[in-house]
């Protein structure tokens, strides 16, 4: 074959190849963009489209951020990938959210997925940790963030790179990091503690309590098929003679803390399938009594989670509000 023919053949192949394969992903990867897989952070083939076909069980894709926020709040997010090619520092990630918007930080860039979801990814491959922000939507409710990360070995070849999804098992796609955007008058009043597989229960309220009305408390990140007890307390400083908050380490509760008085409770059984995918809802009724306006209410959920600690329970974050 002549040099001219060879050149033409190379050009023809280049036209047929996806742009992502020609230029790689050193400047990031977004679901459904530049010929890359759709549902990148939630389904296969994900990074296996260009790198090793299967995720690496040793990889840990971590997300560190708030889980209970106000509408429109801008919160810090730290993402990191680790667990493979430990002598190297090169890496990459892709993250998307069901609502809200990402704000780029150092070595990151934002985009939208092919379905219009907010997304963020690395801007170059020189790091394995990234700091940026996420702006919550103004509409209260649950938001789910999913991610995938890659520990590359720096040899500019796809073989040898190790990738994995966010979640307790990096080989299982689609595990979300859950954030609840509360109603404007609902305030976050203390963190919860991690349960089975590291899932920390997330308590949220999309509607504030009001005289002659109902409102719903929702809790996520629970084991399926277990009891969840949500407490409504009239105090978050004491329960009888017991001062609050009360650390539960001495009772076998590990890092768990009781943050509200146990004045009224509702029991619900969690629905869902798979580790951390349990959820429960409780409906509360406020009587038609105007003298209740301004009364402070405090909420926290206890969940039966036997493997979590010696106490066999986990506690959610706490919320505080006043009756409207």
Phi, psi and omega per residue, in radians:
X1 nan 2.355 -3.132
X2 -1.246 2.841 3.114
X3 -1.052 -0.657 -3.139
X4 -1.129 -0.734 -3.140
X5 -1.155 -0.699 3.109
X6 -1.072 -0.747 3.126
X7 -1.074 -0.727 3.128
X8 -1.137 -0.684 -3.138
X9 -1.123 -0.737 3.130
X10 -1.099 -0.719 3.128
X11 -1.128 -0.683 -3.141
X12 -1.121 -0.737 3.111
X13 -1.116 -0.709 -3.127
X14 -1.079 -0.642 3.126
X15 -1.130 -0.639 -3.079
X16 -1.370 -0.468 -3.118
X17 -1.280 2.479 3.024
X18 -1.056 2.599 3.130
X19 -1.010 -0.642 -3.103
X20 -1.096 -0.548 -3.138
X21 -1.375 -0.479 3.137
X22 -1.287 -0.689 -3.003
X23 -1.942 -0.050 3.120
X24 1.232 -2.917 -3.065
X25 -2.182 0.542 3.119
X26 -1.082 -0.456 -3.139
X27 -1.820 0.342 3.029
X28 1.893 2.945 -3.133
X29 -2.585 2.335 -3.098
X30 -2.217 2.426 -3.105
X31 -0.954 2.135 3.047
X32 1.356 0.099 -3.135
X33 -1.841 2.594 3.074
X34 0.968 0.596 3.135
X35 1.381 0.114 -3.132
X36 -1.415 2.814 -3.064
X37 -1.049 2.510 2.964
X38 -1.319 2.827 -3.124
X39 0.935 0.723 -3.028
X40 -0.995 -0.681 -3.058
X41 -1.627 -0.021 -3.027
X42 -2.249 -0.054 -3.059
X43 -2.752 2.818 3.026
X44 -1.347 2.653 0.198
X45 -1.472 -0.246 3.129
X46 0.877 -2.321 -3.129
X47 -1.155 -0.291 3.101
X48 -1.176 -0.144 3.072
X49 -1.129 -0.546 -3.113
X50 -2.136 -0.458 -3.099
X51 -1.823 -2.778 3.087
X52 -0.915 2.445 -2.997
X53 -1.126 -0.507 -3.091
X54 -2.043 2.594 3.102
X55 -1.205 2.799 -3.117
X56 -1.718 2.181 -3.091
X57 -1.149 -0.302 -3.136
X58 -1.497 -0.241 -3.102
X59 -1.283 2.450 3.041
X60 -2.168 2.009 3.022
X61 -1.715 1.992 -3.012
X62 -1.949 2.564 3.041
X63 -2.249 2.229 3.124
X64 -2.160 1.960 -3.119
X65 -2.863 -3.125 3.079
X66 -1.281 2.724 3.083
X67 -2.098 -0.156 3.133
X68 -2.351 1.967 -2.972
X69 -2.383 2.888 3.081
X70 -1.563 2.735 3.099
X71 -1.019 2.320 3.104
X72 1.342 0.025 -3.116
X73 -1.189 2.509 3.027
X74 -1.809 2.082 -3.043
X75 -2.089 2.587 3.124
X76 -1.295 2.510 3.090
X77 -2.293 2.368 2.982
X78 -2.136 2.175 3.076
X79 -1.984 2.525 3.113
X80 -2.653 2.684 3.071
X81 -2.271 2.418 -3.067
X82 -2.702 3.113 3.003
X83 1.797 -0.079 3.137
X84 -2.618 2.751 -3.103
X85 0.815 0.919 -2.941
X86 -1.194 -0.262 3.097
X87 -1.514 -0.040 -3.127
X88 -1.930 2.893 3.135
X89 -2.181 0.016 -3.114
X90 -1.395 2.550 3.130
X91 -3.001 -3.124 3.121
X92 -2.825 2.897 3.130
X93 -2.720 2.857 2.982
X94 -2.463 2.419 -3.074
X95 -2.459 2.514 3.071
X96 -2.487 2.761 -3.084
X97 -2.278 2.586 -3.141
X98 -1.295 -0.273 3.113
X99 -2.795 2.950 -3.113
X100 1.453 -2.962 -3.092
X101 -2.534 2.477 3.065
X102 -1.530 2.618 3.056
X103 -2.116 2.086 -3.022
X104 -1.130 2.549 3.006
X105 -2.068 -2.747 3.135
X106 -1.083 2.308 3.051
X107 1.081 0.528 3.051
X108 -2.373 2.797 3.039
X109 -2.493 2.620 -3.121
X110 -1.808 2.799 3.127
X111 -2.867 -3.023 2.968
X112 -2.190 2.621 3.119
X113 -1.307 3.074 3.120
X114 -1.125 -0.317 3.096
X115 -1.731 0.084 3.076
X116 1.585 0.099 3.103
X117 -1.311 2.601 3.047
X118 -1.130 2.408 -3.109
X119 -2.509 2.723 3.081
X120 -2.528 2.603 -3.112
X121 -2.631 3.042 3.108
X122 -1.234 2.618 3.079
X123 -1.663 -0.386 2.959
X124 -2.649 2.979 -2.973
X125 -1.735 0.456 -3.021
X126 -1.608 0.139 -3.060
X127 -2.502 2.838 3.023
X128 -2.137 0.161 3.025
X129 -2.451 2.543 -3.028
X130 -2.494 2.395 3.107
X131 -2.067 2.305 -3.119
X132 -2.766 -2.928 -3.114
X133 -2.270 2.794 3.029
X134 -2.305 2.291 3.115
X135 -1.738 2.128 -3.105
X136 -1.199 2.615 3.040
X137 -1.178 2.845 3.120
X138 -1.465 -0.226 3.100
X139 -1.588 2.132 -3.129
X140 -1.122 2.692 3.103
X141 2.495 -3.114 -3.094
X142 -1.414 2.377 3.029
X143 -2.114 2.408 3.117
X144 -2.041 2.279 3.136
X145 -2.001 2.254 3.118
X146 -2.130 2.701 -3.051
X147 -2.709 2.784 3.031
X148 -2.451 2.511 -3.121
X149 -2.328 2.768 -3.065
X150 -2.361 2.158 3.006
X151 -1.650 1.733 -3.082
X152 -1.541 2.744 -3.084
X153 -1.680 -0.018 3.010
X154 1.364 0.211 -3.132
X155 -1.681 0.149 3.123
X156 1.093 0.391 3.023
X157 -2.165 2.610 -3.083
X158 -1.269 -0.584 -3.139
X159 -1.173 2.329 3.130
X160 1.784 -0.285 3.062
X161 -1.325 2.601 -3.077
X162 -2.236 2.201 -3.063
X163 -2.262 2.873 3.123
X164 -2.924 2.810 3.140
X165 -1.504 2.769 2.974
X166 -1.151 2.480 3.074
X167 2.355 3.032 -3.124
X168 -1.117 -0.450 3.040
X169 -2.161 2.029 -3.065
X170 -1.228 -0.179 -3.134
X171 -1.627 -0.042 3.137
X172 -1.830 2.057 -3.084
X173 -1.401 2.690 2.913
X174 1.562 0.054 3.093
X175 -1.200 2.150 -3.086
X176 -1.629 2.632 2.870
X177 -1.563 2.068 -2.996
X178 -1.732 2.361 3.090
X179 -2.243 2.320 3.089
X180 -1.880 2.199 3.060
X181 -1.618 1.950 -3.055
X182 -1.455 2.866 3.011
X183 -1.043 2.701 -3.019
X184 -0.968 -0.557 -3.087
X185 -1.643 0.095 3.091
X186 -1.633 2.220 -3.082
X187 -1.972 2.419 3.022
X188 -1.259 2.343 -3.001
X189 -2.342 0.643 3.083
X190 2.260 2.549 -3.073
X191 -1.413 2.834 3.047
X192 -1.692 -2.851 -3.130
X193 -2.309 2.655 -3.049
X194 -1.303 2.519 3.079
X195 -1.955 -2.584 -3.124
X196 -0.958 2.342 3.134
X197 1.056 0.355 3.055
X198 1.442 0.086 -3.140
X199 -1.320 2.209 3.109
X200 -1.748 2.111 -3.109
X201 -0.985 2.390 -3.117
X202 -2.037 1.984 3.110
X203 -1.734 2.348 -3.137
X204 -2.565 2.816 3.095
X205 -2.458 2.100 -3.129
X206 -1.527 -0.218 3.141
X207 -2.323 2.427 -3.134
X208 -1.481 2.642 3.073
X209 -1.204 2.463 -3.141
X210 -2.519 2.643 3.124
X211 -0.970 2.358 3.122
X212 1.054 0.669 -3.131
X213 -2.496 3.040 3.066
X214 -2.094 2.714 3.042
X215 -2.584 2.846 -3.018
X216 -2.156 2.356 2.953
X217 -1.782 2.436 -3.107
X218 -2.212 2.423 3.118
X219 -2.339 2.389 -3.033
X220 -2.230 3.064 -3.135
X221 1.195 0.606 -3.098
X222 -1.862 2.802 2.968
X223 -1.171 2.436 3.074
X224 -1.211 2.628 3.025
X225 1.198 0.616 3.114
X226 -2.309 3.006 -3.117
X227 -1.557 2.357 3.056
X228 -2.162 2.139 -3.093
X229 -1.926 2.008 3.113
X230 -1.718 2.210 -3.124
X231 -1.759 2.397 2.935
X232 -1.862 2.037 -3.131
X233 -1.969 2.600 3.082
X234 -1.586 -0.059 3.133
X235 -2.538 2.614 2.958
X236 -2.163 0.340 3.085
X237 -2.052 -0.390 3.105
X238 -2.795 2.684 3.010
X239 -2.290 1.698 -2.962
X240 1.129 -2.140 3.128
X241 -1.623 0.019 -3.095
X242 -1.570 2.117 3.102
X243 -1.272 2.542 3.079
X244 -2.102 2.592 -0.011
X245 -1.238 2.658 -3.087
X246 -2.026 1.891 3.063
X247 -1.117 2.428 -3.044
X248 -1.859 0.204 -3.122
X249 -1.037 -0.691 -3.112
X250 -1.157 -0.312 -3.134
X251 -1.784 0.156 -3.125
X252 1.599 0.190 -3.069
X253 -1.560 0.139 3.114
X254 1.033 -2.210 -3.105
X255 -1.534 0.096 -3.095
X256 -1.239 2.611 -3.128
X257 -2.392 2.261 2.990
X258 -1.442 2.172 -3.007
X259 -2.029 -0.168 -3.085
X260 -2.316 2.708 3.062
X261 -1.266 2.620 -3.000
X262 -1.694 1.100 -3.016
X263 -1.475 -0.781 3.120
X264 -2.342 2.508 -3.138
X265 -2.435 2.698 2.996
X266 -2.314 2.401 3.124
X267 -1.853 2.318 3.053
X268 -2.359 2.643 3.087
X269 -1.797 2.338 -2.995
X270 -1.286 2.468 3.042
X271 -1.835 2.978 3.116
X272 2.013 2.998 -3.141
X273 -2.370 2.431 3.091
X274 1.645 2.680 -3.103
X275 -0.985 2.238 3.090
X276 1.342 -0.005 -3.086
X277 -1.711 0.161 3.072
X278 -1.356 2.582 3.101
X279 -2.574 2.795 -3.139
X280 -2.603 2.660 3.131
X281 -2.298 2.525 3.048
X282 -2.312 2.361 3.125
X283 -1.801 2.298 -3.099
X284 -2.030 2.555 -3.113
X285 -2.090 2.284 3.052
X286 -1.836 2.186 -3.117
X287 -1.108 2.876 3.099
X288 -1.483 1.241 -3.125
X289 -2.335 1.886 -3.025
X290 -1.140 -0.379 3.137
X291 -1.225 -0.132 3.097
X292 -1.429 -0.258 -3.127
X293 -1.045 2.335 -3.141
X294 1.576 -0.121 3.122
X295 -1.217 2.299 -3.136
X296 -1.397 2.365 3.113
X297 -2.208 2.542 -3.102
X298 -2.344 2.461 -3.003
X299 -2.314 2.531 3.016
X300 -2.779 2.576 -3.127
X301 -1.980 2.261 3.003
X302 -1.725 2.329 3.121
X303 -2.179 2.355 3.049
X304 -1.266 2.021 -3.081
X305 -2.526 1.455 -2.958
X306 -1.007 -0.699 -3.130
X307 -1.303 -0.154 -2.988
X308 -1.157 -0.732 -3.078
X309 -2.895 -3.134 -3.114
X310 -1.150 -0.483 3.110
X311 -1.289 -0.430 3.140
X312 1.321 0.427 -3.107
X313 -2.484 2.667 2.938
X314 -2.159 2.809 3.128
X315 -2.215 2.418 3.120
X316 -1.360 3.094 2.894
X317 -1.072 2.834 3.103
X318 -1.865 2.638 3.097
X319 -2.225 2.558 3.078
X320 -2.270 2.586 3.130
X321 -2.819 3.117 3.017
X322 -2.240 2.628 3.116
X323 -1.219 2.310 -3.108
X324 -1.548 nan nan
